[in-house]
Amino acid sequence: MEADGTAPEIPAQAPLVVAPGRILDAKTALALNVHASPGVYALLLGSGISLTSGVKTGWGIVKDLVGRVAAMQDPNDADAAEKADADPVGWWAQHYDGVLGYSGLLGAVAPTAAARQQQLARYFQPQEDDEPGAKGPTPAHHAIAQLVKRGSVRVILTTNFDRLTERALEEAGISPQVISRPSQIAEMMPLPHAPVTVIKLHGDYAALDQLNTVDELETYEQEQQELLKRVLDEYGLIICGWSADWDRALVRALEGVRPRRYPMFWSSFNTLGETAKHLTTQHNAAVIEGVTADDLFTDLQRRIETLDLMAAPPVTRDIAVTRLKRALPDPVRRIEASDLIHQTVTDILDRTAAAARPLSGPVFDDSIRGYRADCDILLHLLAHGVFNDDGAHDALWLRAVERLTRIRSTLPGSFNDVLEALRHYPALLATWTMGVTAVISRREELLATIMAQPTWNTLSGRTRTQPPAVYLNPVRVLATDLKSVMPPPEGQVWRFPQSRFLRQETREPLRVLEPDDTAYQTACTRFEFLASMIAMDDDTQTRLPWIGHFIDDANWEYDASIANTLKAELTPNWPLLRAGAFGGDVERAQAAYERLVEWRAQNPRLRW
């Protein structure tokens, strides 16, 4: 209701109402309706949603307390608690006056507030002997919190005493409006104005005014009845974990609601009872059976997120990076990170196929610029992904390079060698970006993997499998002087043009991670040196380093040079060795280093 008592305003666009039938299953219809009409659906949650948390229902607490009382009353009878548990109402009537109920029993066992808190703590709060995660929010509670955070749900009715829903909301950064007593209703914020309102129909475990027995559940106070009628009349309803077997007042409230504006969805793990069947028939509800609360709400969350992606405009670079950074540290969102990288690579492959970049003719400039433009979002994602990752997603980055590697055709035919080799340029850009980022973020052990995987079969007559350290060598992929795309000053030529060009092309994706130009250049040089060492570990006679600025005399001989620094680092504890590079053999790494030194000595024309 609005402040003036009117019904909430209907969104400008008419909400999509999809009635499930034989063609459309109930879970699909549920997701489509909730996604199309944010805030229109309320939840009605019963004890079934908290089962996996280990929290007892109100009646479960009554039975346990009766068993404890029975055991204390007759300590010599080892079966006293078990007998009372079998028929708690009968046992209580036989030994005590009054009707057995949650409030009366707890008041008799613990007459003061402090005593009640101590008695209830073991039922609702984690104890030392509990399993890890016990009595905490379940996956269903967390999924509901995310639906609230998105704006899909703003009203939650619950028959539970526990505070698991509130805890999940608070952990998601949401402050719920909680109504657990009829006296709170008059002062509550109007439902459409609150971020989310949790209405605890049967009260809160810490109070003595809960409704628990059949007689107590016969009716609600007038204020509570009016609030409940308002919710049932104005909102769609998603019911989960509620049997309808005991809550007579709630059943009558549902029976008294006029034909619903929005479809009702009723989920139950077990077969519905007669009362529940009556209500679903009356409201033509879509029934979802055999599904746990955890499965229902986590599935609903995933489906709505999928619909969000389908409805969203094309993802910009900055939005993509933000989404990835949010997903990386969250194990629950691991699939989101994977889907983001997968779709970005798919877009590159689609654009490459659509462009049909020719393998012959004077088209080098267009092709190399086109490849770089196609890869822009991916390079930013890989830079931020590797920088912020702890190694948990390394397989995801490698999978991206593996798919990019396939751009290079393996079919025989007539082509220009330079244009054909250029088809590995997207894979080279990705690997270079990850390699330099690994150096900047001090995760050099990653190089042991990205320079060895994925392998590729050459196109020569004698097919041979090569690692990225060999087939992605910039001199092989960019087999030209690059003057057309990177003109040197008049009368000069570029030394190490491939190195200079790659540093230029990947500077922007890495600028946020390393804003200092000198530090960036140093990271590129160190990466080239390490890549060259791995390339020189190749067991063929075609060993070729990643020729870059470390070849210069000035860089090589300087006391603090990368060459001298790396030579001193070659110990059994070197991160690349621990990660499996050079077979984990320090002598093999030292031999690769010496081959690189020897190669440089034999190629003086490359030095200043």
PyMOL commands that set and color helices and strands:
alter all, ss='L'
color gray80, all
select helices_A, chain A and resi 26-36+47-53+58-73+80-86+88-95+102-109+113-124+139-150+164-171+182-187+191-193+216-218+222-234+248-255+274-282+293-311+317-327+331-355+364-374+376-388+394-405+417-440+444-450+468-471+474-477+497-510+517-535+549-551+553-557+562-569+575-578+581-584+586-602+604-606
alter helices_A, ss='H'
color red, helices_A
select strands_A, chain A and resi 41-45+153-158+177-179+197-200+236-240+264-268+286-289+456-457+465-466
alter strands_A, ss='S'
color yellow, strands_A
deselect
rebuild
show_as cartoon
